[in-house]
């Protein structure tokens, strides 16, 4: 039995070792780990061709659902940025909040969360860290503050893709997980704001009280949107609310300078995200409309399969794609007319559009390979019983104290893969199995898992490399890690104690 447990954990150890020790990309590590899992499956778990094909068919369907969001979100972000939308947002904030330390806080904490909500995948670090340096923040502090500041928004980031990935690999209903996840992440949001404020030199009870109030506003908005079925908008909406609340509490209208004329057209481009938000919100306003838009829907029927060792996976369907309700479609519906409009008005050239596509491809192509392989690995482990066996072994070793470790497991997954999406896909099924075996609340364990994965954004080398490169600190990622590592571990442990009390 011990040998079987070692074999069950070997694919996960392969991912971690390749990425942490050998510095391989998540795509290459996941592909190698998938191969290892297949070999282990054939040799020890009775993996046969029907089981393999069904597991990978389910994995490809889940991957497509996620990747449709990733590609459209990144391309929309690039187009909006190309016509000056992000620069305009920077100018607007600077005009309303003349205090540089306060403006740096709003950028590192609220703006980074807003950007995570619409693009993710390192965009907050690449965009916000240079803005902080422009405000006079030291480069190492700029990257560390942004890494810590945006962690609260990662679970609902990139138009909800991280959360959708978690929901796709577990059987616990969204309505059960969301309240728990938003409660934990609300605490993370306030804590990260206070930590970033102290790091940037903001001191004193009145100032920190205002920071806590802004954090409470963002937490409530994120929870409200997610619980009412608008998870793709939760982080984005919370970031917008945080920027607005911060402008009120930290701004000085009397000293505010007008936004330069050259940025006003960029502010109009930011309205694209308002249109996306409106399209995503429409079905929640009318049940009749939601039913009408629920078709066409695409899914594939899958048969029951059984391994040679007797592990049975029941018949079912792949992840259904309701095309007109998918977040990717909403972004595409806004993106195409926006690009055409700016092309006709001369604000966007064909060369600029090619640059947008090139930047999107550079990020999304390797990410797509990594996500597809990670999801395929998770599905293969689930369909051969490896995940369930691993959960049983951990349960025997740790018992009901396991909730203390859940957030740390999520953090480790994100640290190794650079992605909370990958962490949730890898460890989400394990956390659900642990909850069932130990008779704990699966909702709280899954909430802690994704919160831990979000905290992993503070320490993930893949993200820190991007942030450091954007401010001229290439090769000095360890300096940032020393600023963020103990914070991430400390908050993850606090999440563990909360989970232990509530699960």
N, C-alpha and C positions, 0 to 999 in steps of 0.2 A: 504493500500500500504506500509506503514512504517513497518508493521509487516512482510510483505513478504520480504522486503529488509533485515530485521534483520535475517530472516530465510536463505536468500541467502548467507549472509556473515558468518553464523554460522559454516559451515564446515571449512572455512579458519581460523577463530578464534580458532577452536578446535585444528588445527595443531599447531598454534603459542603458544597457552596456554599450551598444553601438552609438547611441547619441551622446552619452555623457563621457565615455572613456575614449571612443574612437572618433567622436565629433562628426558622425555621419548625418546626412539629412534625414528628416522624418520620413520622406518618401522611400529612401533606400533602406532605412532601418525597418520600416513596416513591411516592405516587400520581402526582405530576408526573414523577418519574424514569421510572416505568413507561410513561407516555404518551410521553416522549422516546424511550425504547427502542423502543416500537412504531413511532413515526415513522421512526427510524433503520433499524429492521428492514425496513419496507416499502420505504424508499428505497434502501438499500444492501445488504441481506442477503437479499432475496427472501422476506421474511416473507409468508405467506399465511394464510387463515382456518383451515385445518386445523392448521397449526403453532401458531398463536396459541391455539386452543381446547385443544389437547392440553397445551401448556405451562401454561396457566392451570388446567386440570383437575388436573394434577399438583400445582400450587402450592396450590390450594384444599384438596386432600387433606392435604398436608403441614401447612398452616396449621391445619386442624381438629385434627390430632393434637397440635399444640403448644398450641392455645388451650383444648382440653379440660383440660389440666393447669393452665394459667394461671388460668382462672375458678374451678375447684374449690379450688386452693391458696389463692387470695386470699380466697375466701369462708370457707373453714375457718379461716384465720388471723383473720379479722375476728370470727367467732363465738367462738373461743377467747379472743381479746383482750377481747371484750365481757363475758365472764363472769369476767374477772380472771386469766387464765392467764399473760399476759406480765408483769403487775404482780407476780404470785406468784413468777415466776422471778427477777425483780429483787430481791425481798425475800429469797429464799433465798440468792442469791449474796452480798448485803450482810451477811447473818447469819453466813455462814461465812468471809468474807474481810473482816475489819474494816479492814485497811490500804487506804486510799482509792485510792492510786496503783495498787496491785495489782488492786483491784476494777475500776478504770477500764480497766486493760489487758485483763482478762478480758471486760469488756463490749465494748470496742472491737474486740477480736480474735476471741474465741471465741463470745460471744453474738451478735455481728453475723453471724458465719459460720453459726451455727445458724439465725438468722432468715432469712438468704439461702437456706439450704437448704429452708426450708418456704414462703417467700413470694416473696422477691426483689423486683425492680422498685422499688427505693428504700426498701423497708420497713426494712432495717437502719439507714439514715441517719435516717429519720423517728423510729424508736423509740429507738435507742441514743444518738444525739447528745444529746438532752435528759437522758438518764440520766447521762451524763458531766458535763454542766453541774451537775446536782444533786449530784455528788460533788466539785464545786469546780473542775472543769477549765474553762479559758477557752473561750468559745463557738467561736472560730475553730479552736482546737486540737481541740475536741470533734468538730467536723465533719471536719477533716482526718484525725484519728486513726481515726475510724470508716470513712472512705472508704478509707484505706490498709489498715485492719485486716481488712476483709471481702473484699478482692480475691481472696484465695486460694480462696474458696468459690464464686465466681460461675459457673464452668464447670459445676459440678454443682448449681447453685442452683435454687430454685423447683421442687423435686422432680424435678430432672434435665432440665428443659425446654430449657435452653441446650445441653446435650450432645446431647439428642435432635434438636434442630434441626440441629446440625452433622452428625450421622450421617445425617439425612434427605436432605441435599443432596450427599452424596459417596458413592462406591461402595466406599471402603476399609472393611473389616470392623471392627466395634466392638472385637473382640478384638485387633486390631493397634494401634488408636489409643489405647485406654485405658491400657495400661502406660506409653506415652510421655507421655500427658497427665498422669497422676498423678505421674510422676517429676518433670516440670517444675514442676507446681503444688505438689509437696511442698517444693521449694526456695523457691518464692514464699511459701509459708505460713511457713516459718521466718524468711525475710528480712523479711516484713511484720511478724511479731511482734517481732523485734528492733528494727525501725525505730520501731514504735509505742511500745515500752517506753522507748526513748531520748527520744522526743518527750514522754512523760508524766513524765520525770524519774527513771526507774528506771535506776540505774547500778551498776557493779561486776560483776566476773566471776561471783561466785556467783549473783547475781540473773539475769544474762543467760544463764547456763548453764541455769537453771531454765526460762527462757523458751524456749530452744532445745529443751529436753526436752519441754515441752508441745507445741511445734511439731512435733517428731518424732512424738509420739503422734497428733496430728491428721492428719499426712501419711500415716502408716501405716494409720489407720482409714479415711480417705478412699480410699486406694488399694485396701485389702482389699475394701471394699464395692463399689467400682466394678468391680474385676477379677472379682469373683465374681458379677457380673450384677445387682448392686443399686445401679446408678448413681443412681436417684432418691433413694436414702437416703444417698449418700456424703457430701455436705456437711453434712446434718443430723446424721448419726451422728458425723462428725468434730467438729462443734461441741459436741455433747453430751460426747464424750470429752475435748475440750479444757477444757470447764467443769469436768468432774470431776477431771481431772489438775491443773488450776489450783487448784481448791479444796484438793487434797491438798498441793501444793507451796507455795502462797502463803497458805493458810488457817491459822487458829489456833483449833482446836476448843475450847480452854480459854476463849477470849474470845468464842466464838460466842454470839450471842443467839438465842433461839427465834424461829421465824417467827411473826409475828402471826396470831392466829386468823382474822382477816378474809381472809387470803390462802390459807388451807388448802384451801378449795374450788377456788380457782384452780389449785392444784397438781394437783388431780384432773383438771381440764379439759385440762391439758397431756398427760395420758395418751392423748388422742385421737391424738397423733402416734406414740405407741407402738403403738397399734392399726393405724394406717396402715402403719407399718414392718413389723408382723407380717404383714399381708395381702400386702404386696409381697414379703416374704421367703418366704412359703409355697411358691410354685412352685419355688423353687430347692432346697427340701428334699425334693421328691418329683417325679421325672420323670413318673410316672403322673398326678399332680395337674396338673402343667404342661400335659401333653397334653390332659387333660380340660377345662382352662380356656382352651385356645387357640381354642375355638369358642364362640360365633359370631365370625366374622371378616368384616370388610367391606373390599372393595377394588374398583377399577374397572379393567377391561381397556382399555388404550389402544393404538391402532393405530400402525404405523410412519408417520412423516410426513417429508416432504422439502421444504426451502425452494426457492424459485425459483433460488437460487444453487447448489443441489446439496448442501446440508448435511442429512445424514440422522440422524434420531433413531429408534433401534430401537423396536419394539413392546415394551410392558411393562405394568405395573400401577401404580396409585397406591399410596401408602404404606398397607400393610394396617393395619387397626385391629382388634386382638384385644380385644374389649370387656372381657372379664373379667380380662385381664392389664394393662390400661391403668392407669397411675398415677392418672388422673383418676377412674376408677371406684372405686379403693380409697379415695380421699379422700371421694367422694360417699357410699359405703357407711358411712363413719364419721360424716360430717357430718350426714346426715339424722336418724339416731337420737339423736345428741348434741343437736341443736337441739330435737327433740321432747322429750327428757328434761328439758332445762333449762326449756323452756316449761311443762311439766307441774309442775315443782318450783318455779316462780315465780322462777327465777334469770335467766330471759331473757324479756322481754316482746315482744309483737308489734311494738311501736314500735322496740325495740332490734334486732329481726331486720330490720326495714325499714332501719334505719341501717346494719347490716352489708351489706345488699344495695346500698344507695346508695353506700357507700364502695367496694365491689367494682366496681360499674358505673363509677364515676368514674375508676378506674385501668384496668380491664380493657377498657372499650369503645374508647377511643382506641388502646390498645395492640393490640387485635385488628385494627383497621384498618391500623395500621403494620406489624404482622407479616405480615398477608395480602398487603399491597402489596409489602413487601420480598421475600417468598418468590416472589410472582408475577414481580417484576423479575428475580430470580436465575434462575428457570426460563426466562423469555423469552430472557435473554442466553445461557443454556446451549443452548436449542433452536435458536437462530439462528447459533451459532458465535462470538458476540462474546467470550465468556469465553475460549475457546480461542485466538482471535486475539490477545487482549490478553496472555495468558500467553506466547505466542510472542514478542511484541515485547519484553516485560520480560526474558525469558530471553536474547534476543540482546544486550540492553543491559547486563545485570548478570552473566550467566553463573552459575557455580557458587558465587559469593559471595552469591547470593540469600538463603540461610537467615539471614544477618545481619539482613535486613529484615522477615522474616515476622512477628515479634511486633509490630514497629512498624506494619505494615499492619493487624494485628488491633486494635491500640490506636487507630489512626486511625479505624477503622470504629466502634468503641464510643464514641469521643470525639464523632464526628459524629452518631451515631444515638441515643446514650444507652443502648445495649443490646448486650451480647455476643451475644445471640441474633441480632439483625440483622447484626452484624458477621460472624458465622459464616455466615449465609445468603448475605450479599453476597460474601464473599471465600473461603469454604470451597471452592467449585468452582474458583476461580482457583488456590488453593494446590495442590489435587490435580493440576490441569493442569500447573502449574509443576514439580511433583515428577516427573511422567511425562516431561516434555520434557527436564529436566535430569538424569534418571536418579538422582534422590534418593529418600530414603525418604518416601513420602507421609504415613506415620504421624507422623513427627517434625515435618514441616511443618504438618500439621493440629493437632498438639499445641501447637506454638508459636503458631499462629494463635489458638486459643481461649485460650491463656494471655495473649497480648497483648490480646485482647478483654477478658479479666478485669481486666487492669491498667488498661484504659481506664475502669474504674469509679472510679478515683482522680481522674480529670480530666473525666469526662463532665458537661457543664453541666446536662443534664437531671436528674442525680442530685444535684449540688451545690446546685442551686436548692432542691430538696426538703429537703436537710439544713440549709441555712442558714435556710430559712423555719421549720423546727421549733425553732430556738434563737434566733429573733428577729434574724437577720442578713440579712434579705431585701435584695438588691441588693449584697451584699458578697462574692459568690461568687469574685471575682478574688483576694481575700485568701486564701481557702482554696486556690485553684488555685496560688498562688505557693508554698504549703507542700507540695503534692502533685505538681505537674507534673514537677519534676526527679527526684523519686523514681520516678515511673512510667516516665519515659524511661530512667533508669539501669537499672532492673530489666529493662525490655524489651530493652535492649542486651545485658545479661548473658544473657538467654534466647536472644538471637540468636547469641551466641558458642557457647553450649551446643548449639544446633541445628546450627550450622555444623560442630561437631566430631562430632556423632552422625548427622547425616543423610547 
